[in-house]
């Protein structure tokens, strides 16, 4: 039979976490669009398993490095901006990794590893559960990205 109503591997119906909260494909939390700290923290608190700690780590790093950071949830992902110039970074949960996207990533040195001809200026890094994270490099990318004009949808 079709797999739409089959339970996920954790025996929860697809689209739900164990606490009844809605999730999207790959376990991405479904959080309403909103501005400020509260919706971003709600998103992070709903990230599944090891991804929650990673989300909190990235959020804390951004907040420390960009004290006047502007936060919001858009398209079921946290977005971070500096000033009124749009967004410089976001992250999103996928089944096996968290994607951290720098919207003006082509201007970063060194370039983040993810990107295609069709991704325009955006570049990203996919972080899997046991991947080591180079904090110095991530901090460098965040500082550089926050200093560039942001992306506006």
Backbone torsions as a table, in degrees:
resi	resn	phi	psi	omega
1	UNK	NA	167.4	-180.0
2	UNK	-62.3	151.0	-176.1
3	UNK	-87.8	2.7	-174.2
4	UNK	-60.6	-40.7	-175.1
5	UNK	-103.0	7.7	177.3
6	UNK	-68.7	140.1	175.3
7	UNK	-64.1	150.2	173.6
8	UNK	-70.1	172.7	-177.4
9	UNK	-59.1	-26.1	179.6
10	UNK	-87.4	13.5	179.6
11	UNK	65.3	16.7	173.7
12	UNK	-97.6	146.7	175.0
13	UNK	-58.3	146.2	177.4
14	UNK	-59.5	141.6	179.6
15	UNK	88.7	5.2	178.8
16	UNK	-134.5	145.4	169.1
17	UNK	-93.3	175.0	-177.9
18	UNK	-60.3	-26.8	-178.7
19	UNK	-91.2	10.6	177.5
20	UNK	86.6	-1.1	-180.0
21	UNK	-74.9	147.0	-179.2
22	UNK	-77.4	138.7	172.9
23	UNK	-128.7	160.4	178.2
24	UNK	-104.0	-172.9	178.8
25	UNK	-49.8	136.2	177.5
26	UNK	75.6	7.4	180.0
27	UNK	86.3	8.8	179.0
28	UNK	-65.2	129.1	-179.9
29	UNK	-62.6	141.4	175.1
30	UNK	-97.1	104.3	-177.2
31	UNK	-124.2	132.4	179.9
32	UNK	-61.0	149.6	174.9
33	UNK	-54.7	136.8	178.4
34	UNK	-170.6	157.9	-180.0
35	UNK	-106.1	146.1	173.5
36	UNK	103.2	-175.7	-176.0
37	UNK	-65.9	-42.1	-172.3
38	UNK	-58.6	-50.5	-179.9
39	UNK	-65.7	-33.0	178.1
40	UNK	-66.8	-43.8	178.7
41	UNK	-66.4	-33.9	175.6
42	UNK	-63.6	-44.8	177.5
43	UNK	-57.3	-51.2	-178.0
44	UNK	-60.2	-42.2	-178.5
45	UNK	-64.4	-23.2	179.6
46	UNK	-94.5	-4.3	177.7
47	UNK	-64.9	136.9	-176.2
48	UNK	-77.6	140.7	169.6
49	UNK	50.7	-133.1	-176.4
50	UNK	-60.2	-23.8	-178.0
51	UNK	-67.0	-29.7	178.6
52	UNK	-62.3	-46.0	178.6
53	UNK	-63.1	-39.5	178.2
54	UNK	-64.8	-45.1	178.0
55	UNK	-59.4	-43.0	178.5
56	UNK	-64.8	-38.6	179.3
57	UNK	-64.7	-45.2	179.6
58	UNK	-65.1	-45.0	179.4
59	UNK	-59.6	-44.8	179.8
60	UNK	-64.1	-39.1	179.2
61	UNK	-63.3	-46.7	179.9
62	UNK	-62.6	-45.7	-178.2
63	UNK	-62.1	-38.6	179.6
64	UNK	-70.1	-40.3	-175.4
65	UNK	-82.4	-25.4	-178.2
66	UNK	-128.1	78.8	-171.8
67	UNK	-55.7	-30.7	-179.5
68	UNK	-98.5	26.9	-176.4
69	UNK	-59.6	143.1	175.2
70	UNK	-102.2	131.6	-176.6
71	UNK	-120.6	149.5	176.7
72	UNK	-161.7	162.2	168.8
73	UNK	-110.7	124.8	176.0
74	UNK	-135.5	140.6	177.0
75	UNK	50.6	40.2	178.3
76	UNK	56.9	40.6	176.1
77	UNK	-149.2	145.9	173.4
78	UNK	-75.7	138.1	177.9
79	UNK	-121.4	146.1	-178.0
80	UNK	-128.8	132.6	-179.7
81	UNK	-130.6	157.4	175.8
82	UNK	-119.7	121.8	-177.4
83	UNK	67.8	-153.7	-178.8
84	UNK	-100.6	14.2	-172.2
85	UNK	-86.8	18.0	-179.1
86	UNK	96.2	-158.9	-172.2
87	UNK	-109.0	141.5	178.8
88	UNK	-109.9	-22.5	-179.5
89	UNK	-153.6	154.3	175.8
90	UNK	-151.2	162.8	169.8
91	UNK	-138.1	159.1	-172.4
92	UNK	-149.3	138.6	-179.0
93	UNK	-85.0	131.4	170.3
94	UNK	-121.3	172.0	-174.6
95	UNK	-53.6	-48.4	-173.2
96	UNK	-113.1	4.1	-177.5
97	UNK	-161.7	169.6	171.0
98	UNK	-114.3	128.4	179.7
99	UNK	-97.4	122.9	175.6
100	UNK	-105.5	115.7	-174.9
101	UNK	-108.9	127.3	173.6
102	UNK	-102.1	115.3	-171.6
103	UNK	-66.5	-29.0	175.9
104	UNK	-112.2	41.0	-174.1
105	UNK	-60.5	-24.9	178.0
106	UNK	-64.3	-19.7	-179.6
107	UNK	-90.0	-3.0	-177.1
108	UNK	-86.7	149.6	179.5
109	UNK	-132.5	117.8	-4.0
110	UNK	-72.7	163.7	178.8
111	UNK	-67.4	137.0	168.5
112	UNK	-59.4	150.8	-170.0
113	UNK	-71.3	-25.3	-176.2
114	UNK	-87.7	143.1	177.1
115	UNK	158.7	152.8	177.4
116	UNK	-136.1	174.7	176.9
117	UNK	-60.4	-29.8	-176.7
118	UNK	-87.4	-4.0	-175.6
119	UNK	-88.1	5.5	177.4
120	UNK	59.4	-132.5	-178.7
121	UNK	-81.9	-14.2	-175.6
122	UNK	-71.4	141.3	172.3
123	UNK	-139.6	154.9	-174.3
124	UNK	-146.8	170.6	171.7
125	UNK	-130.9	131.9	175.5
126	UNK	-96.5	123.8	-177.4
127	UNK	-112.1	118.5	178.7
128	UNK	-96.7	167.9	-170.6
129	UNK	-50.7	-46.8	-174.9
130	UNK	-104.0	14.4	178.1
131	UNK	-70.1	133.2	171.5
132	UNK	-70.9	143.6	179.1
133	UNK	-111.0	125.1	176.8
134	UNK	-84.2	95.7	-176.9
135	UNK	-59.2	-39.3	-179.6
136	UNK	-62.2	-43.2	179.4
137	UNK	-67.1	-45.4	179.5
138	UNK	-60.8	-42.8	178.3
139	UNK	-63.8	-39.3	177.5
140	UNK	-62.1	-45.5	178.7
141	UNK	-61.7	-42.6	-179.5
142	UNK	-62.8	-47.8	179.2
143	UNK	-59.2	-47.3	-179.9
144	UNK	-61.8	-47.1	-176.3
145	UNK	-64.1	-39.1	-179.5
146	UNK	-65.9	-24.4	179.9
147	UNK	-86.5	-3.6	-179.6
148	UNK	-98.7	158.0	171.8
149	UNK	-59.5	137.1	-176.0
150	UNK	-81.9	172.4	176.9
151	UNK	-89.5	134.8	175.1
152	UNK	-121.8	126.8	-179.2
153	UNK	-68.5	NA	NA
